[in-house]
């Protein structure tokens, strides 16, 4: 049998982060590997397997005449902007490696949650201003233990975040229309409607994917439901939130927030949020860890191995989950 051709359609920088020498050797055991950023659809359709990543070009909606493409193994999360449904319907299989990023994103969300509850961002700023007394005399901090923390979306990241929270003694409530009560019970969390979650949680953490149902879901009216002094953490997607309304809440000082995602990235230099003392910002780096990159590569390699050995894909994207996977 002819060895399959595998294209790593990645920038050199991303390829180096994902695939070290050991992982490239593992991939080479599965097929003939070529590394370059494809310029045209025709180039990518000449391979049985194409590994894609952030910034990879969108595929055409239909197969090309005589093409060889059988599997697109995406090394990151959502593929909706890159792989049309019609191409999948035309027989191309698709897999994604969002599971490889879950732990890193969840850990960042946990750190941001703790930092805001303990006022660490304000403490650090006052210490750097040589204001020991001012840093010491802030309002009492809060702990994760005993706090009601509302999680919107039991995604892979959401579940990893929940696992950390429950281990630390938090009272976790979850809003997710796709989470069965049986699964919620096994996770040790309470299912709750979104509005009730917002009204009763001192921390609200967003871990939902972007879908037609979630886009703009956290409106001005819903953000106003979060109690005074509440903490909002978003390491998911910005378009789920009415960010003008969030900015207004933050400017009033009613809430504090930790944000890893924004409507415009990079964030414009004249944006009003830069100087707010009750906000921690990170530049969309939830999955930017060595552990995440290597785990993403392992997921890709394992999925290619399963595909070539005609085993079931563990992280396949199909018609049933296309709209809901992060």
C-alpha positions, 0 to 999 in steps of 0.5 A: 500500500502506498504511504499516505502523504501528510502536509503540515500546512502551518507557519514555521513558528507554529509548526515548531511550537507543536511538533518537536523532533520526537513528534515529527518522528512519530508522524513520519512513521505514519506517512510521508510528511511535508512541511510548508504553508500551502498557497492554493487549494490545489496544493492541499488537495494533493495530500491524503491528510492535511494538518491545519492550524491558526490562520490556515486558509479556508477550504473550498466547499467542494472536492476538486476533481481527482483530489486525494484529500481524506482527512483534515486534522486541525491542530486547534479548536473551532473549524467553522471558519475554515471547513465548510459543511459542504466539504464534509458532506462531500466525504472529507473527514475532519478532526480538531484538537481543542481538547489539547488546549482545555487544561491550559485555558482552564488554568488561566481562567482559574488564576484570573478568578483567584487574582480578582477575588484576592485583589492581586492586580490592585495589590501589585500596582500599589506595591510597585508604587511603593504604597505598602500601606495602601496595598495592605489596607484594601477590602478583605479578599475572597476565596474560591472555597465557599464561593458560588461560581457560575460557569456558562458552558460545560465545554471541555475548558469549562469542565476542566475549570469546574474540576479545579473549582470543585477540588478547591471547595467552590459551590459551582452552578452551571448553565448549559442547555446541552448538559444532562442532569445526570452528567451535572450530578457526576461533576458535582455541580448544580444545573441552573438557568442562565438568569438565575446563575447570573443573579446568584453568583459572585463569580461568572465565568464564560466557557461557551462556544460561539453559536447562533444561540450564544452570540450576544447572549450576555446582554446589558440586561443580563450583565446588570443581573450580576450582583454588585462586586461580582467578578466576570471572567472571559477566556472564551469568545468576546462576541458572546458578550455585549462589550459596550455594556460590560465596559459601562459596568466596569467604568461604574466600578460595579463589577471587576473583570478578567478578559483574555478575548476582545472584539478587536484584537489587538486591542486598539490603543485608545480603547477606554478599558486600558486604564480601568483599575478593576480589569485584568487583561491578557492578549488571547493567551489562554492556550499559549503554553508549552504543555498545550502545544505539545498536547495539541500535536499529540491529539493530531498524531493520535487522530491521524493514526486512528484514521489510517488504521480505520479506527474511530476518531475520538475528536471528529467534527461531524454534522451533529456537533459542527455548530456546538464545538468550541 
